[in-house]
Amino acid sequence: MKNWLARLFGSPDRPDRAPSTTAISAAPPAATAPVAAGVVDAPRSLDLDLAFFRLLAGGAVHAGEAPAQLILDELTRLARQPEAAADLVPRVPAVIPRLLRSLRDEGTSAGELARQVGQDVSLVAEVIREVNSPYYRASSRITNIEGALMLLGQNGLRMLLARVAFRPVISAQAGRLARQAAPQVWSRSEKCALAASMAAPRLGASPFEAYLAGLMQDVGLIVAFRLVDQVAPASALPQSGEFARALLEQARILSTRIAAAWELPRPVGQAILQAGEPDAPPLGRALNEGDRLATLRVLADAGVDETAAMAAALPPGMARIYDKLRSDEQDE
């Protein structure tokens, strides 16, 4: 039990992060070799990252596999040019970095927050739409930012703003593979943000920065899918575990570089890069826990059999967070 939990919430098999050395010729670690179909005899039989990758990549009509090494080489190039990578996804509204800095300052007044949000008309519309959704259960219709602030409070507002800002970044996609993957990627991003923010206090991290890191970490993955749509628009992603791990690692690096280009708080990018490492800071540990629980929940919701045994063996604290990631609870 201890060993598979360590594997689930750590990453002893994570490859070197240097973006210039990723190549699919390196042998994959034996501990994470793909498991034969139907093997469900122990919780550790499922590689969460590989299973999630195959959930995203599977089921597309295609004409052969895309050129694996070309994709990885292009991802490495983009990691050196974060502005070019950021151009492959919609940019977060310009007001967001400024708002995030204000939201980290507990001394910022509600009036100042309302003034900053009001600078972006589309953001105001999204916030008003969100606070009037069934999730927030407002007693009467809210029509302005001041009312939204009264309902949400400062912490609720900043998490809502982050979610509203990041949804189109991940969900509004063109291209066959990116469009196919976007719903599941956004589902994991939302769940990861929530789970990481819930785990953060126990681990000594900022709940809001954990929430932001959870939303940000898969932006690079969407960039990777957009890149494949450009490089090989009629092809499917290669399905090997070796390629999947290399692509997912490059996607993390891209997320870190884009976070810096978007002027997000420095600890957010560091957490994305260091999540799962033995010496990761508290924010990185919170993000890693949120990522594992969110991925497990998305796979469970997709009907992957092995997830039931893994979920049943979670420690009580993690099990409580995992239960709160159920789609029906999030939508209430």
WOKANOR-V134240 format. One record per residue. N is the residue number from 1. RES is the residue in one small letter. SS is DSSP state (h for helix, s for strand, l for the rest). Layout:
# WOKANOR-V134240
N,RES,SS
N,RES,SS
This chain:
# WOKANOR-V134240
1,m,l
2,k,h
3,n,h
4,w,h
5,l,h
6,a,h
7,r,h
8,l,h
9,f,h
10,g,l
11,s,l
12,p,l
13,d,l
14,r,l
15,p,l
16,d,l
17,r,l
18,a,l
19,p,h
20,s,h
21,t,h
22,t,l
23,a,l
24,i,l
25,s,l
26,a,l
27,a,l
28,p,l
29,p,l
30,a,h
31,a,h
32,t,h
33,a,l
34,p,l
35,v,l
36,a,l
37,a,l
38,g,l
39,v,l
40,v,l
41,d,l
42,a,l
43,p,h
44,r,h
45,s,h
46,l,l
47,d,l
48,l,h
49,d,h
50,l,h
51,a,h
52,f,h
53,f,h
54,r,h
55,l,h
56,l,h
57,a,h
58,g,l
59,g,l
60,a,l
61,v,l
62,h,l
63,a,l
64,g,l
65,e,s
66,a,l
67,p,l
68,a,h
69,q,h
70,l,h
71,i,h
72,l,h
73,d,h
74,e,h
75,l,h
76,t,h
77,r,h
78,l,h
79,a,h
80,r,l
81,q,l
82,p,h
83,e,h
84,a,h
85,a,h
86,a,h
87,d,l
88,l,l
89,v,l
90,p,l
91,r,l
92,v,l
93,p,l
94,a,l
95,v,h
96,i,h
97,p,h
98,r,h
99,l,h
100,l,h
101,r,h
102,s,h
103,l,h
104,r,h
105,d,l
106,e,l
107,g,l
108,t,l
109,s,l
110,a,h
111,g,h
112,e,h
113,l,h
114,a,h
115,r,h
116,q,h
117,v,h
118,g,l
119,q,l
120,d,l
121,v,h
122,s,h
123,l,h
124,v,h
125,a,h
126,e,h
127,v,h
128,i,h
129,r,h
130,e,h
131,v,h
132,n,l
133,s,l
134,p,l
135,y,l
136,y,l
137,r,l
138,a,l
139,s,l
140,s,l
141,r,l
142,i,l
143,t,l
144,n,l
145,i,h
146,e,h
147,g,h
148,a,h
149,l,h
150,m,h
151,l,h
152,l,h
153,g,h
154,q,h
155,n,h
156,g,h
157,l,h
158,r,h
159,m,h
160,l,h
161,l,h
162,a,h
163,r,h
164,v,h
165,a,h
166,f,h
167,r,h
168,p,h
169,v,h
170,i,h
171,s,h
172,a,l
173,q,l
174,a,l
175,g,l
176,r,h
177,l,h
178,a,h
179,r,h
180,q,h
181,a,h
182,a,h
183,p,h
184,q,h
185,v,h
186,w,h
187,s,h
188,r,h
189,s,h
190,e,h
191,k,h
192,c,h
193,a,h
194,l,h
195,a,h
196,a,h
197,s,h
198,m,h
199,a,h
200,a,h
201,p,h
202,r,h
203,l,h
204,g,l
205,a,l
206,s,l
207,p,h
208,f,h
209,e,h
210,a,h
211,y,h
212,l,h
213,a,h
214,g,h
215,l,h
216,m,h
217,q,l
218,d,l
219,v,h
220,g,h
221,l,h
222,i,h
223,v,h
224,a,h
225,f,h
226,r,h
227,l,h
228,v,h
229,d,h
230,q,h
231,v,h
232,a,l
233,p,l
234,a,l
235,s,l
236,a,s
237,l,l
238,p,l
239,q,l
240,s,l
241,g,h
242,e,h
243,f,h
244,a,h
245,r,h
246,a,h
247,l,h
248,l,h
249,e,h
250,q,h
251,a,h
252,r,h
253,i,h
254,l,h
255,s,h
256,t,h
257,r,h
258,i,h
259,a,h
260,a,h
261,a,h
262,w,l
263,e,l
264,l,l
265,p,l
266,r,h
267,p,h
268,v,h
269,g,h
270,q,h
271,a,h
272,i,h
273,l,h
274,q,h
275,a,l
276,g,l
277,e,l
278,p,l
279,d,l
280,a,l
281,p,l
282,p,h
283,l,h
284,g,h
285,r,h
286,a,h
287,l,h
288,n,h
289,e,h
290,g,h
291,d,h
292,r,h
293,l,h
294,a,h
295,t,h
296,l,h
297,r,h
298,v,h
299,l,h
300,a,h
301,d,h
302,a,l
303,g,l
304,v,l
305,d,l
306,e,l
307,t,h
308,a,h
309,a,h
310,m,h
311,a,h
312,a,h
313,a,l
314,l,l
315,p,l
316,p,h
317,g,h
318,m,h
319,a,h
320,r,h
321,i,h
322,y,h
323,d,h
324,k,h
325,l,l
326,r,l
327,s,h
328,d,h
329,e,h
330,q,h
331,d,h
332,e,l
